[in-house]
Amino acid sequence: MVTLVLPRMLGLGASVDRAASVVERNAAALKSAYWVVLISGVVEPVLYLFSIGVGVGRLIGDIALPSGTSVAYAAFVAPAMLAASAMTGALSETTFNFFAKMKFVKLYDGILATPVRPTELAFGELGWAMARGSVYSAAFLVVMVAMGLTTVPRALLAFPAAVLTGFAFGGLGMALSTYMRSWQDFDLMGSAQFAVFLFSGTFVPPRDYPSVLRWLVEVTPLYRAVDLIRAIAVDTVGWIQVFDVCYLLGVAALGLVIAGRRVGRLLCA
């Protein structure tokens, strides 16, 4: 995983080991009911794909991609569902679960009493969130290949892009969680997440929006993830996808920096 391998390549072996210990702790704490949550995270985007991508798609027909080629509406929607699935998996782990561990279970107080530092804790939790998002992404890609919406080589290339999406939203989710005061604050976050899901080129090409709304759509992290994965899965990859990758890496880095500092300030002060 990026969060654990990259620091080791930079000579941060001890920090990687401490971050990995956080991942190991989460894996050891798995309960049987947790698998129900994982399964639901896989089923939800598949239902969207069949109901809207296939069902509504019969009424819409083909959609033109930026390269000029046209694809079935289901093939247009599927990469967006993959990006949304990675986003949902990462945010679920780094918002609700992260907040509960920090505010109510007081798990992080005990972890930070060990040699694990706040930034390493953030890396470990992000690594675990990416593992969860990767399960969603891999399962959904299998469905896409089985339905003929992409090819196996494209699916193999789209998987790292989905992992990167989880990386970005995991860092962003952790940063936001450190500012949450109560469970009621998550209602606002859930509303914002659903709005982003609907208006990120998920079901409608951004060119169909008014110019101001189109600009707002194209600067959202989910749209950049959708643009990246859609180009890999069904369209042609160009220079704009390099920007997508840099954008998502920047979001993840910013989220990690904020989360690490905020956790240290909240729990180590």
C-alpha positions as CSV (number, residue, x, y, z in Angstrom):
1,M,0.0,0.0,0.0
2,V,1.2,3.5,-0.8
3,T,0.9,4.7,2.8
4,L,3.2,2.0,4.0
5,V,5.6,1.3,1.1
6,L,6.5,4.9,0.1
7,P,7.8,5.9,3.6
8,R,9.9,2.7,3.8
9,M,11.5,3.6,0.4
10,L,12.4,7.0,1.9
11,G,14.2,5.3,4.8
12,L,11.5,5.6,7.3
13,G,11.4,1.9,8.3
14,A,10.7,2.4,12.0
15,S,7.8,4.7,11.3
16,V,6.4,2.3,8.7
17,D,6.6,-0.5,11.3
18,R,4.7,1.5,13.9
19,A,2.1,2.5,11.3
20,A,1.7,-1.1,10.2
21,S,1.1,-2.1,13.9
22,V,-2.0,0.1,13.8
23,V,-3.2,-1.8,10.7
24,E,-2.5,-5.1,12.4
25,R,-4.5,-4.0,15.5
26,N,-7.5,-3.1,13.3
27,A,-7.3,-6.5,11.5
28,A,-7.0,-8.4,14.8
29,A,-10.1,-6.6,16.1
30,L,-12.3,-7.7,13.2
31,K,-15.7,-9.0,14.3
32,S,-18.0,-11.3,12.3
33,A,-20.6,-8.5,12.0
34,Y,-18.0,-6.3,10.3
35,W,-18.1,-8.5,7.2
36,V,-21.8,-7.6,6.8
37,V,-20.7,-3.9,6.5
38,L,-18.1,-4.9,3.9
39,I,-20.6,-6.8,1.9
40,S,-23.1,-3.9,2.0
41,G,-20.4,-1.6,0.7
42,V,-19.9,-3.9,-2.3
43,V,-23.6,-4.4,-3.0
44,E,-24.7,-0.7,-3.0
45,P,-22.7,0.5,-6.1
46,V,-23.7,-2.7,-7.9
47,L,-27.4,-1.8,-7.3
48,Y,-26.8,1.7,-8.6
49,L,-25.2,0.3,-11.7
50,F,-28.1,-2.0,-12.5
51,S,-30.9,0.4,-11.6
52,I,-29.5,3.5,-13.2
53,G,-26.7,2.4,-15.5
54,V,-28.6,-0.5,-17.0
55,G,-32.3,0.4,-16.2
56,V,-32.3,4.1,-17.0
57,G,-29.6,3.6,-19.5
58,R,-32.1,1.8,-21.8
59,L,-33.9,5.1,-22.1
60,I,-30.8,7.3,-22.5
61,G,-28.8,5.3,-25.0
62,D,-25.1,6.0,-25.7
63,I,-23.0,8.8,-24.1
64,A,-20.1,10.6,-25.9
65,L,-16.8,10.6,-24.0
66,P,-14.3,13.5,-24.1
67,S,-12.3,11.6,-26.7
68,G,-15.3,11.6,-29.1
69,T,-16.1,7.9,-28.8
70,S,-19.5,6.8,-27.6
71,V,-20.2,4.1,-25.0
72,A,-23.3,2.6,-23.5
73,Y,-24.7,4.5,-20.5
74,A,-23.9,1.6,-18.2
75,A,-20.2,1.8,-19.3
76,F,-20.3,5.5,-18.6
77,V,-21.7,5.1,-15.1
78,A,-19.7,2.1,-14.0
79,P,-16.3,3.9,-13.6
80,A,-18.0,6.6,-11.6
81,M,-19.6,3.9,-9.3
82,L,-16.1,2.4,-8.9
83,A,-14.8,5.8,-7.8
84,A,-17.8,6.4,-5.5
85,S,-17.3,3.0,-4.0
86,A,-13.7,3.7,-3.1
87,M,-14.7,7.0,-1.7
88,T,-17.4,5.5,0.5
89,G,-15.2,2.8,1.8
90,A,-12.4,5.1,2.8
91,L,-14.7,7.8,4.3
92,S,-16.7,5.2,6.3
93,E,-13.5,4.0,8.0
94,T,-11.9,7.4,8.5
95,T,-14.9,9.3,9.7
96,F,-17.4,7.4,11.8
97,N,-14.9,4.7,13.0
98,F,-12.1,7.2,13.4
99,F,-14.3,9.6,15.4
100,A,-15.6,6.8,17.7
101,K,-12.1,5.5,18.4
102,M,-10.8,9.0,19.2
103,K,-13.8,10.5,21.2
104,F,-15.6,7.6,22.8
105,V,-13.5,4.4,22.8
106,K,-10.4,6.4,23.7
107,L,-8.4,3.9,21.7
108,Y,-5.9,6.5,20.5
109,D,-5.0,7.6,24.0
110,G,-3.6,4.1,24.6
111,I,-1.9,3.9,21.2
112,L,-0.2,7.2,21.7
113,A,1.1,6.1,25.0
114,T,3.3,3.7,23.0
115,P,6.1,4.8,20.7
116,V,3.5,5.4,17.9
117,R,3.4,9.1,17.0
118,P,0.3,11.0,15.8
119,T,1.4,11.1,12.2
120,E,2.1,7.3,12.2
121,L,-1.3,6.7,13.7
122,A,-2.8,8.7,10.9
123,F,-0.8,6.7,8.3
124,G,-1.9,3.4,9.9
125,E,-5.6,4.3,10.0
126,L,-5.3,5.5,6.4
127,G,-3.7,2.2,5.4
128,W,-6.6,0.3,7.0
129,A,-9.1,2.5,5.2
130,M,-7.4,1.9,1.9
131,A,-7.5,-1.9,2.6
132,R,-11.3,-1.6,3.0
133,G,-11.7,0.6,-0.1
134,S,-9.6,-1.9,-2.1
135,V,-12.0,-4.7,-1.3
136,Y,-14.9,-2.7,-2.6
137,S,-13.0,-1.7,-5.7
138,A,-11.7,-5.2,-6.6
139,A,-15.2,-6.7,-6.2
140,F,-16.8,-4.0,-8.3
141,L,-14.2,-4.4,-11.0
142,V,-15.0,-8.1,-11.2
143,V,-18.6,-7.1,-11.8
144,M,-17.6,-4.6,-14.5
145,V,-15.5,-7.2,-16.4
146,A,-18.3,-9.9,-16.0
147,M,-20.8,-7.4,-17.6
148,G,-18.4,-6.5,-20.4
149,L,-18.2,-2.9,-19.3
150,T,-14.4,-3.0,-19.4
151,T,-11.6,-5.4,-20.2
152,V,-9.3,-7.3,-17.9
153,P,-6.2,-5.2,-18.7
154,R,-8.1,-2.0,-18.2
155,A,-9.5,-3.3,-15.0
156,L,-6.0,-4.1,-13.7
157,L,-4.9,-0.5,-14.5
158,A,-8.1,1.0,-13.0
159,F,-7.5,-0.8,-9.6
160,P,-4.5,1.4,-8.6
161,A,-6.5,4.5,-9.6
162,A,-9.3,3.3,-7.3
163,V,-6.8,2.7,-4.5
164,L,-5.5,6.2,-5.0
165,T,-9.1,7.5,-4.7
166,G,-9.5,5.8,-1.4
167,F,-6.1,7.2,-0.3
168,A,-7.3,10.8,-1.1
169,F,-10.7,10.5,0.6
170,G,-9.2,8.6,3.5
171,G,-6.8,11.5,4.3
172,L,-9.6,14.0,3.8
173,G,-12.0,12.1,6.0
174,M,-9.5,11.9,8.9
175,A,-8.9,15.6,8.7
176,L,-12.6,16.4,8.8
177,S,-13.2,13.9,11.7
178,T,-10.8,15.8,13.9
179,Y,-13.1,18.9,13.7
180,M,-16.3,16.9,14.5
181,R,-17.8,17.8,17.9
182,S,-20.6,15.2,18.0
183,W,-22.4,12.6,15.9
184,Q,-24.9,15.3,14.7
185,D,-22.0,16.9,12.7
186,F,-21.9,13.8,10.5
187,D,-25.3,14.6,9.2
188,L,-23.8,17.6,7.5
189,M,-20.9,15.6,6.2
190,G,-23.3,12.9,4.9
191,S,-25.4,15.5,3.0
192,A,-22.2,17.0,1.5
193,Q,-21.0,13.5,0.5
194,F,-24.3,12.6,-1.2
195,A,-24.3,15.9,-3.1
196,V,-20.8,15.3,-4.3
197,F,-21.8,11.8,-5.3
198,L,-24.6,13.1,-7.5
199,F,-22.8,16.1,-9.0
200,S,-19.4,14.8,-9.9
201,G,-20.0,13.7,-13.5
202,T,-21.3,10.5,-12.0
203,F,-24.5,10.2,-14.1
204,V,-24.3,13.2,-16.4
205,P,-21.3,14.6,-18.3
206,P,-20.1,17.9,-16.8
207,R,-20.5,19.6,-20.2
208,D,-24.3,19.4,-19.7
209,Y,-24.2,21.6,-16.6
210,P,-24.3,25.4,-16.7
211,S,-20.8,26.9,-16.9
212,V,-20.6,28.0,-13.2
213,L,-21.8,24.6,-11.9
214,R,-19.6,22.8,-14.3
215,W,-16.5,24.6,-12.8
216,L,-17.7,23.6,-9.3
217,V,-18.1,20.0,-10.4
218,E,-14.7,19.8,-12.0
219,V,-12.8,21.0,-8.9
220,T,-14.3,18.3,-6.6
221,P,-12.0,15.4,-5.6
222,L,-14.6,12.8,-6.7
223,Y,-14.9,14.3,-10.2
224,R,-11.1,14.1,-10.6
225,A,-11.2,10.5,-9.4
226,V,-14.1,9.7,-11.8
227,D,-12.3,11.4,-14.7
228,L,-9.2,9.4,-14.0
229,I,-10.9,6.0,-13.6
230,R,-13.3,6.6,-16.6
231,A,-10.3,7.4,-18.9
232,I,-8.6,4.2,-17.8
233,A,-11.6,1.9,-17.9
234,V,-13.4,3.0,-21.0
235,D,-11.8,6.0,-22.7
236,T,-8.3,7.3,-23.7
237,V,-5.7,8.4,-21.1
238,G,-4.2,11.8,-21.7
239,W,-2.3,14.6,-19.9
240,I,-5.3,15.6,-17.9
241,Q,-5.1,12.3,-16.1
242,V,-1.6,13.3,-14.8
243,F,-3.3,16.3,-13.3
244,D,-5.9,14.0,-11.7
245,V,-3.3,11.9,-10.1
246,C,-1.4,14.9,-8.7
247,Y,-4.6,16.4,-7.5
248,L,-5.6,13.3,-5.6
249,L,-2.1,12.9,-4.1
250,G,-2.3,16.5,-3.0
251,V,-5.7,16.0,-1.3
252,A,-4.3,12.9,0.5
253,A,-1.1,14.7,1.7
254,L,-3.0,17.7,2.9
255,G,-5.5,15.5,4.8
256,L,-2.7,13.5,6.4
257,V,-0.8,16.6,7.6
258,I,-3.9,18.1,9.1
259,A,-5.0,14.9,10.7
260,G,-1.6,14.2,12.2
261,R,-1.3,17.7,13.7
262,R,-4.9,17.7,15.0
263,V,-4.6,14.3,16.6
264,G,-1.4,15.4,18.3
265,R,-3.0,18.6,19.5
266,L,-6.2,16.9,20.7
267,L,-4.7,13.9,22.5
268,C,-1.2,14.9,23.4
269,A,-1.7,18.4,24.7
